[in-house]
Amino acid sequence: MKETTLSAMPPCFEKWCVKFDDLWKNQGQKKGFRYYSAGLLGESKRKNITQMTDNIIGSSYHNVHHFISKSKWSASAVNERRLKLMNKCNQTRIRNGFALIIDDSGHRKSGNFTEGVGRQYIGEIGKTDNGIVIVTTHLYDGVRSIPLDVELYQHADSLPKGKEDENFVKKPDIALKLINKTIERKYHPGIVLIDGGYGNNSTFLKKLENLKLNYIGGLAKNRLASIINLKTGEKQSEKRLDEIILSLSSEKFEAVTLEIDKPKTVWVATIKAETKGLKGKRTIAIVMNANSVSEATEIDYLITNESENQATGRWIVKTFSNRNYIEKFYREAKGWLGLKEYQMRKKKALIRHFILVFTAYTFIIYQQLMGGLRKRYANKSLTTFAETLEAFLTGVSYNFLSWLQNNMELFAEHKACRGFVWG
């Protein structure tokens, strides 16, 4: 059943919510947080406020919408508390040396009244359309995979003065702001992973180096580079990367199997080169999905400032494959937690929605690592987000059916208010 009520939620849900109670100013905010979180975690595929309040007995659209849009509370305080809770015990504590993953994600949005909306590239549909884009930071430390921070990218079309508007900030600058938030928490990433949208930006890479951060970033195939002879130190003339690859013999490529969603074998070769906008040599990895250029249908170029001893082709592709964790997060948060579903237009409310999705996601990861749901509502170990969420929903259904036996009249009244007759 899609319906539930707060009093029928598994005990771990209330224990989690209590940990945020001192951040709320009144009972209305405490209930709003619980209703919104329960709605995001609920069984319904639709996660807008209308659907969530229809499914939670005791909630109302007006109260929940007021909580997310107008009530006075700090989204950043909720986010900091979420991360602090993850660092409180050994099972969930974030390890230093983690991979800090930077990415942006977009989704379609009709109309032009929502802040940040504009015609821009939307990754999930692979083309330019009217929509919203968010920039996020994410960490993976070998065990834990959780989102860190989020910021709305305000497209120039959505601002009164376009690119001249004081609120217009480019995505790389947003990313740097979020990276600095991570550093201010005294979290120490071992590597920063970025796609070509950021890796092609030499200014962005230099700023990462100024922060003493190592990175692996994507490069465009038309990026100019000069190969450096390691024995003589001589530089060759500048060439495009897709021209350089033609000069490499097949013996230079090493087969590497990546253990991601599905095992995948790639072939990788490395060169030492200097690229435009960056002084000094960097390691560039050329990665193909076949053992020859003529047969390859996918060729990627990756740059890193990691030391030469560390930056082998195998290390680069295996480390960069951890970017898959942010892609998994986007799929799970959009598919199950309503990341792209909301009924608000102001930036402040949008950020609140995104942070509460982060909090709901972290709640499930927390339960997975702590093992409580496994003991109560599952017959096997819970090793993925999907398995843990399923166990949680099993607990919701079990508790709700028990509640329903003693509250049938209340349930019938709830259905009647929404135009249904329950018999």
C-alpha positions as CSV (number, residue, x, y, z in Angstrom):
1,M,0.0,0.0,0.0
2,K,1.2,3.5,-0.7
3,E,-0.5,5.0,2.3
4,T,1.3,5.3,5.7
5,T,1.2,7.4,8.9
6,L,4.1,8.6,11.0
7,S,3.0,6.5,14.0
8,A,3.4,3.4,11.8
9,M,6.9,4.1,10.5
10,P,9.7,1.7,11.5
11,P,11.4,2.7,14.8
12,C,14.6,3.6,13.1
13,F,12.8,6.5,11.2
14,E,11.8,8.3,14.4
15,K,15.2,7.7,15.9
16,W,16.8,9.4,12.9
17,C,14.4,12.3,12.9
18,V,14.9,13.0,16.6
19,K,18.6,13.7,15.9
20,F,17.5,16.8,13.9
21,D,14.9,18.1,16.4
22,D,17.0,20.8,17.9
23,L,17.2,22.5,14.5
24,W,13.5,23.2,14.4
25,K,11.8,26.1,16.1
26,N,8.4,24.6,16.7
27,Q,6.3,21.4,16.5
28,G,5.1,22.4,13.0
29,Q,8.6,22.3,11.7
30,K,9.3,19.0,13.4
31,K,6.2,17.4,11.8
32,G,7.0,19.0,8.5
33,F,10.4,17.4,8.4
34,R,9.0,14.0,9.3
35,Y,6.1,14.3,6.7
36,Y,8.5,15.4,4.0
37,S,11.1,12.7,4.7
38,A,8.4,10.0,5.0
39,G,7.0,11.2,1.7
40,L,10.4,11.0,-0.1
41,L,11.0,7.5,1.3
42,G,7.5,6.3,0.6
43,E,6.4,3.7,-1.9
44,S,4.7,6.1,-4.3
45,K,6.6,6.8,-7.6
46,R,5.5,10.4,-7.6
47,K,7.2,12.5,-4.9
48,N,5.6,16.0,-5.3
49,I,3.9,17.5,-2.3
50,T,0.4,16.7,-3.5
51,Q,1.1,13.0,-3.9
52,M,3.2,12.8,-0.7
53,T,0.5,14.4,1.5
54,D,-2.2,12.3,-0.2
55,N,-0.3,9.2,1.0
56,I,0.5,10.2,4.6
57,I,-2.4,10.2,7.0
58,G,-2.4,13.3,9.2
59,S,-0.5,15.5,6.8
60,S,-1.9,18.4,4.7
61,Y,-0.6,20.0,1.5
62,H,-0.8,23.5,3.0
63,N,1.3,22.6,6.1
64,V,4.0,20.7,4.1
65,H,4.2,23.3,1.4
66,H,4.6,26.0,4.1
67,F,7.4,24.0,5.7
68,I,9.4,23.6,2.5
69,S,8.8,27.1,1.1
70,K,8.2,29.7,3.8
71,S,9.0,28.3,7.2
72,K,12.2,29.8,8.7
73,W,14.9,27.1,9.0
74,S,18.4,26.5,7.7
75,A,19.0,23.9,4.9
76,S,22.8,24.2,5.5
77,A,22.3,23.4,9.2
78,V,20.3,20.2,8.3
79,N,23.1,19.3,5.8
80,E,25.8,19.7,8.4
81,R,23.9,17.7,10.9
82,R,23.4,14.9,8.4
83,L,27.2,14.6,7.7
84,K,27.9,14.9,11.5
85,L,25.7,11.9,12.2
86,M,27.6,9.9,9.6
87,N,30.8,10.6,11.4
88,K,29.7,9.6,14.9
89,C,30.4,5.9,14.8
90,N,32.9,3.5,13.2
91,Q,30.5,1.8,10.9
92,T,29.5,5.0,9.1
93,R,32.5,7.3,9.7
94,I,33.9,8.9,6.5
95,R,37.5,8.0,5.9
96,N,40.1,10.6,4.8
97,G,41.7,10.0,1.4
98,F,38.3,9.5,-0.2
99,A,37.4,10.3,-3.9
100,L,35.7,13.7,-4.1
101,I,33.5,13.6,-7.2
102,I,32.2,16.7,-8.9
103,D,29.3,16.6,-11.4
104,D,26.2,18.4,-12.5
105,S,22.8,17.0,-13.3
106,G,19.9,18.4,-15.1
107,H,16.2,17.6,-15.6
108,R,13.4,19.1,-17.7
109,K,11.3,21.8,-16.3
110,S,8.5,23.5,-18.3
111,G,7.7,27.2,-18.0
112,N,10.1,30.0,-17.0
113,F,9.0,31.0,-13.5
114,T,11.2,28.6,-11.6
115,E,14.5,30.1,-10.6
116,G,17.4,28.7,-12.6
117,V,15.3,27.4,-15.4
118,G,16.5,28.0,-19.0
119,R,17.4,26.3,-22.2
120,Q,20.6,24.3,-21.5
121,Y,22.1,20.9,-21.9
122,I,20.2,18.3,-19.9
123,G,22.4,15.2,-19.4
124,E,19.6,12.7,-18.7
125,I,18.0,13.3,-22.2
126,G,21.3,14.1,-24.0
127,K,20.3,17.3,-25.6
128,T,19.5,21.0,-24.9
129,D,16.0,21.6,-23.5
130,N,14.2,23.8,-21.0
131,G,15.3,22.7,-17.6
132,I,17.2,23.1,-14.3
133,V,20.8,22.0,-13.5
134,I,22.4,21.4,-10.1
135,V,26.1,21.1,-9.3
136,T,26.9,18.5,-6.6
137,T,29.8,17.1,-4.7
138,H,29.9,13.4,-3.7
139,L,32.3,11.2,-1.9
140,Y,33.3,7.6,-2.1
141,D,35.8,6.2,0.4
142,G,35.7,2.5,-0.6
143,V,32.7,1.7,1.6
144,R,30.5,4.8,1.9
145,S,29.0,6.6,-1.1
146,I,27.1,9.8,0.0
147,P,26.3,13.2,-1.4
148,L,28.0,16.2,0.2
149,D,26.7,19.5,-1.1
150,V,24.5,21.0,-3.8
151,E,24.1,24.3,-5.5
152,L,21.6,25.5,-8.1
153,Y,23.2,26.7,-11.4
154,Q,21.3,29.8,-12.4
155,H,21.3,29.9,-16.1
156,A,21.8,33.3,-17.7
157,D,18.4,33.1,-19.3
158,S,16.8,32.9,-15.8
159,L,18.4,36.1,-14.6
160,P,17.3,39.7,-15.4
161,K,20.7,40.8,-16.7
162,G,21.8,37.5,-18.1
163,K,25.5,36.8,-17.8
164,E,26.1,40.3,-16.4
165,D,23.8,39.6,-13.5
166,E,25.5,39.5,-10.1
167,N,23.9,36.1,-9.4
168,F,25.3,34.5,-12.5
169,V,28.1,32.1,-11.5
170,K,29.7,29.6,-13.8
171,K,29.6,25.9,-13.0
172,P,33.4,25.6,-12.3
173,D,33.1,28.4,-9.8
174,I,30.2,26.8,-8.1
175,A,32.2,23.6,-8.0
176,L,35.1,25.4,-6.3
177,K,32.8,26.8,-3.7
178,L,31.5,23.4,-2.9
179,I,35.0,21.9,-2.8
180,N,36.0,24.6,-0.3
181,K,33.0,23.6,1.9
182,T,34.5,20.1,2.0
183,I,37.9,21.4,3.0
184,E,36.5,23.7,5.7
185,R,34.9,20.6,7.3
186,K,38.5,19.2,7.5
187,Y,37.6,16.4,5.2
188,H,40.7,15.5,3.2
189,P,40.0,14.0,-0.3
190,G,42.7,11.9,-1.8
191,I,41.6,12.6,-5.4
192,V,39.1,14.9,-7.1
193,L,37.3,13.2,-10.1
194,I,35.8,15.5,-12.7
195,D,34.4,15.0,-16.2
196,G,35.3,16.9,-19.4
197,G,33.1,19.9,-18.5
198,Y,35.5,20.7,-15.7
199,G,38.7,19.0,-16.8
200,N,38.9,21.0,-20.0
201,N,38.9,24.2,-17.9
202,S,42.6,25.0,-17.3
203,T,41.8,27.8,-14.8
204,F,39.7,25.3,-12.8
205,L,42.5,22.7,-12.8
206,K,45.1,25.4,-11.6
207,K,42.8,26.4,-8.8
208,L,42.6,22.7,-7.7
209,E,46.4,22.6,-7.7
210,N,46.5,25.8,-5.7
211,L,44.4,24.0,-3.1
212,K,47.0,21.2,-3.1
213,L,44.5,18.7,-4.5
214,N,45.2,15.9,-6.9
215,Y,42.7,15.3,-9.7
216,I,41.7,13.1,-12.6
217,G,39.7,15.0,-15.2
218,G,38.3,14.4,-18.7
219,L,39.7,16.2,-21.7
220,A,38.2,16.9,-25.1
221,K,39.6,15.1,-28.1
222,N,40.6,18.4,-29.7
223,R,42.7,19.5,-26.7
224,L,46.2,20.5,-27.8
225,A,49.1,18.7,-26.1
226,S,52.9,18.4,-26.6
227,I,54.4,15.0,-25.7
228,I,57.5,15.3,-23.6
229,N,60.4,12.8,-24.2
230,L,61.2,11.6,-20.7
231,K,64.9,10.8,-21.5
232,T,65.8,14.1,-23.2
233,G,63.1,16.4,-21.9
234,E,62.3,17.6,-25.4
235,K,58.8,18.6,-26.4
236,Q,57.2,17.6,-29.6
237,S,55.1,20.1,-31.6
238,E,51.5,20.6,-30.4
239,K,48.9,18.2,-31.7
240,R,45.3,17.4,-31.0
241,L,44.8,14.4,-28.7
242,D,42.9,12.5,-31.4
243,E,45.9,12.9,-33.6
244,I,48.4,11.9,-31.0
245,I,46.6,8.6,-30.4
246,L,47.2,7.6,-34.0
247,S,51.0,7.7,-33.4
248,L,50.8,5.2,-30.5
249,S,51.5,1.6,-31.2
250,S,49.0,-1.1,-29.9
251,E,51.8,-2.4,-27.6
252,K,51.6,0.7,-25.5
253,F,48.0,-0.1,-24.5
254,E,47.3,-2.3,-21.5
255,A,44.0,-4.2,-20.9
256,V,42.3,-3.3,-17.6
257,T,39.1,-4.8,-16.3
258,L,36.8,-2.4,-14.4
259,E,34.5,-3.8,-11.7
260,I,31.6,-1.4,-11.9
261,D,27.9,-2.2,-12.4
262,K,28.9,-4.7,-15.1
263,P,32.6,-5.7,-15.5
264,K,34.1,-3.8,-18.4
265,T,37.5,-4.2,-20.1
266,V,39.2,-1.1,-21.5
267,W,42.6,-0.5,-23.0
268,V,44.8,2.3,-21.7
269,A,48.0,4.0,-22.6
270,T,49.7,7.0,-20.9
271,I,51.8,9.8,-22.2
272,K,53.7,12.7,-20.4
273,A,52.7,15.9,-22.0
274,E,52.2,19.6,-21.6
275,T,48.8,21.1,-22.4
276,K,47.7,24.6,-23.2
277,G,47.0,26.7,-20.1
278,L,49.0,24.4,-17.7
279,K,52.7,24.8,-17.1
280,G,54.8,21.6,-16.7
281,K,54.1,18.1,-17.7
282,R,51.0,16.1,-16.7
283,T,50.1,12.5,-17.2
284,I,47.4,11.9,-19.9
285,A,45.7,8.6,-20.2
286,I,44.1,7.5,-23.4
287,V,41.3,5.0,-22.8
288,M,39.6,2.8,-25.5
289,N,36.9,0.2,-25.4
290,A,38.9,-2.0,-27.9
291,N,42.5,-3.0,-28.4
292,S,43.0,-0.9,-31.5
293,V,42.0,2.7,-32.6
294,S,40.3,1.4,-35.7
295,E,38.0,-0.9,-33.7
296,A,37.3,1.4,-30.8
297,T,33.9,3.1,-30.6
298,E,34.6,5.0,-27.4
299,I,37.8,6.9,-26.7
300,D,38.3,9.0,-23.6
301,Y,41.2,11.2,-22.6
302,L,42.0,11.8,-18.9
303,I,44.5,14.2,-17.3
304,T,46.0,13.9,-13.8
305,N,48.5,15.9,-11.7
306,E,49.3,12.8,-9.6
307,S,52.9,11.8,-9.2
308,E,54.5,9.8,-12.0
309,N,55.0,6.8,-9.8
310,Q,51.3,6.6,-8.9
311,A,49.8,7.7,-12.3
312,T,49.9,4.4,-14.1
313,G,47.3,3.7,-16.7
314,R,45.7,1.0,-14.6
315,W,45.5,3.3,-11.5
316,I,44.0,6.2,-13.5
317,V,41.2,4.2,-15.1
318,K,40.4,2.2,-12.0
319,T,40.3,5.4,-9.8
320,F,38.3,7.4,-12.4
321,S,35.7,4.6,-12.6
322,N,34.7,5.6,-9.1
323,R,32.8,8.5,-10.8
324,N,30.2,5.8,-11.4
325,Y,29.1,6.3,-7.8
326,I,27.7,9.8,-8.4
327,E,25.9,8.5,-11.5
328,K,24.3,5.8,-9.3
329,F,23.3,8.4,-6.8
330,Y,21.6,10.5,-9.4
331,R,19.7,7.4,-10.7
332,E,18.6,6.3,-7.2
333,A,17.8,9.8,-6.0
334,K,15.8,10.6,-9.1
335,G,14.2,7.2,-9.4
336,W,13.2,6.5,-5.8
337,L,13.5,9.8,-3.8
338,G,12.0,12.4,-6.1
339,L,15.2,14.5,-6.6
340,K,13.6,16.2,-9.7
341,E,10.1,16.3,-8.4
342,Y,8.9,19.3,-6.4
343,Q,6.3,22.0,-6.3
344,M,8.2,25.2,-5.6
345,R,9.8,27.8,-7.7
346,K,12.2,29.8,-5.4
347,K,15.9,28.9,-5.1
348,K,15.7,28.7,-1.4
349,A,12.9,26.1,-1.5
350,L,14.6,24.2,-4.2
351,I,17.8,23.9,-2.2
352,R,15.8,22.8,0.8
353,H,14.2,20.0,-1.3
354,F,17.5,18.8,-2.6
355,I,19.0,18.8,0.9
356,L,16.1,16.8,2.3
357,V,16.5,14.3,-0.6
358,F,20.2,14.1,0.5
359,T,19.1,13.5,4.0
360,A,16.6,10.7,3.1
361,Y,19.3,9.1,0.9
362,T,21.8,9.2,3.8
363,F,19.2,7.7,6.2
364,I,19.1,4.6,4.0
365,I,22.9,4.4,3.6
366,Y,23.1,4.8,7.4
367,Q,20.7,1.9,8.0
368,Q,22.6,-0.2,5.4
369,L,25.9,0.3,7.3
370,M,24.4,-0.1,10.8
371,G,22.5,-3.3,9.9
372,G,19.3,-2.6,11.8
373,L,16.9,-3.2,8.9
374,R,18.6,-6.5,8.1
375,K,17.6,-7.9,11.5
376,R,14.0,-6.8,11.3
377,Y,12.8,-6.8,7.7
378,A,15.2,-8.7,5.5
379,N,16.3,-12.3,5.0
380,K,19.7,-11.5,3.5
381,S,22.5,-9.0,3.9
382,L,21.7,-5.6,2.6
383,T,24.6,-4.5,0.3
384,T,23.0,-1.9,-1.9
385,F,20.8,1.2,-1.6
386,A,17.9,-0.5,-3.4
387,E,18.0,-3.6,-1.1
388,T,18.0,-1.4,2.0
389,L,15.2,0.8,0.8
390,E,13.2,-2.3,-0.1
391,A,13.7,-3.6,3.5
392,F,12.6,-0.2,4.9
393,L,9.4,-0.2,2.8
394,T,8.7,-3.7,4.0
395,G,8.9,-2.4,7.5
396,V,6.6,0.5,6.6
397,S,4.0,-1.9,5.1
398,Y,4.2,-4.3,8.1
399,N,3.8,-1.6,10.7
400,F,1.0,0.2,8.7
401,L,-1.1,-3.0,8.4
402,S,-0.8,-3.4,12.2
403,W,-1.8,0.2,12.7
404,L,-4.7,-0.1,10.2
405,Q,-6.4,-2.9,12.3
406,N,-7.0,-0.5,15.1
407,N,-7.6,2.7,13.0
408,M,-9.9,1.7,10.2
409,E,-12.2,4.6,10.8
410,L,-9.4,7.2,10.7
411,F,-8.1,5.6,7.5
412,A,-11.6,5.7,5.9
413,E,-11.9,9.4,6.8
414,H,-8.5,10.1,5.2
415,K,-9.6,8.4,2.0
416,A,-13.0,10.2,2.0
417,C,-11.3,13.6,2.3
418,R,-9.6,12.7,-1.0
419,G,-12.7,11.6,-2.8
420,F,-12.5,7.9,-2.2
421,V,-14.9,5.5,-0.6
422,W,-13.2,2.8,1.4
423,G,-14.9,-0.4,2.2
